Amino acid sequence: MATLRNPQRGCEWDKAQTFSTIAPYTIEEAYQVADAIERNDMAALREELGDLLLQVVFHSRIAEEAGTFGFDDVAAAIADKMEARHPHIFGTASADGQAREERWEAAKAAEREAKGATSALDGVASALPALMRAQKLQKRAARVGFDWPDTDTPTTKLAEEVAELAAAETDEERLAEAGDLLFAAVNVVRKYGIAPEDALRFGNAKFERRFRAMETLAGGGFDSLSLDAQEALWQRVKAAERADQAHPPVAD
């Protein structure tokens, strides 16, 4: 990367990049890693981890050129953080009967406080995907007691938000109520112990699988079918999936 960004002999594109311009690539590569894992494609995972590592190297090189930090500093910082968050492993502290998540969150809270945090919500990155950020904000609030004790109340709130969206009269009101609705939906899913991001990814994959199956059944003329005919295909695909799940193939 130092060679690629060499002022005289480097690549014009690499030399022109900044933290901001390559940030989208960093996010994209992280998703590519997640995709390879979800597909259980180890060859792709090896490649995507390399692409993600390149992003870390790229950011570190830009910082080194600015005289702030380098790659070695990044590696040392995360090593120090892992040791600090695991005093029962790397130090002499005992686990004190705490669950792993409790110890982890306590350590992170102490780090945030040391950095001057004034709110339980400090440190939840604004650039996170909105669904994931909603979950993190809710979890932070729950740790200081601001949370429903059951799943019934959040479910009732979700129904209320649906009604409020339907009653909204202006674009601004609909935007606000739609946000409340989605935030409430995240809360319901979270209360069932499910990560909303994982749930929606699963839902996306299921919809895509079923939609592609409908297109196949339609034989290339799906867009010319009536909505009732399309719905009939949707029900056929769902029924076929249920049948496959009820009678999985037996290996020879």
Steps between C-alpha positions, in 0.01 A plus 500: 500500500792733566617431143151552357476838672855609419473864385726444198453136399165409650159427353297813430181350642661376821680831554174691467314307770416627849341344809162619380527378142600145593264466797217367275737232367589401856132450585439311175791263564369421848167401346682288243666313786161441663360378168781246453441371853127469440567301182762288682741576215845470652686596181292817476543568872879484468485745210254736667698507825798608293294777342386612846856492631604719208251760620662502846842535339371779274358705789813438705727617221304824454527561875872422496555754225321755717724412796219377724536120519604197295398140450712379793320748726163363386607143575646598838187695596265208438735261681504733801121530489448123492732455799323775692159347429615154611675560835391154615694351206805725465514631857434386853135605528236235562179466301300571820214288372415752228377381162730570207269767356473677836880517534535616139240773528639619833845531346366691200298731726815577699686579177224736386499675837877542484454667162255749647166337419206679662213285371423129493457544124846647437711295262218352289636583157270714287627330182366158601217356290183650642354166607814402688533845657141485625575170673817636660327816621223291656748262665693792649179651636397160639825469696402804707147373555312667215334193353173308505509190724307282254417453131130584526540874553743556211265300277210725603715806429578361155129476420455858620776618267335325205178689574686831539671456164163431336360819658791723394394770255819665372827368360682627807258324733521178301880510511499548876238231561674256266818548701310438824346188348833352395660591833213327682535193278869478590403517866256210467752280318773590750277400792478152349878477509541528124739737326281711266775524238526120488122462489459741209791344312327162540172652386666660198656167399169319538314757289765490229497120492121486473478780243755332275306173532182681391677641197616151408148359532364782285739403222621852425164678491469589866453874443201439271306301761223652707558560868270208584701271272825619655359440848400148396860434398621641831275256687625211284860585583422527871318167497793335320742635758287367786484161333877491456551594866256232614667233283871582464694286252662188643864434413576174322 
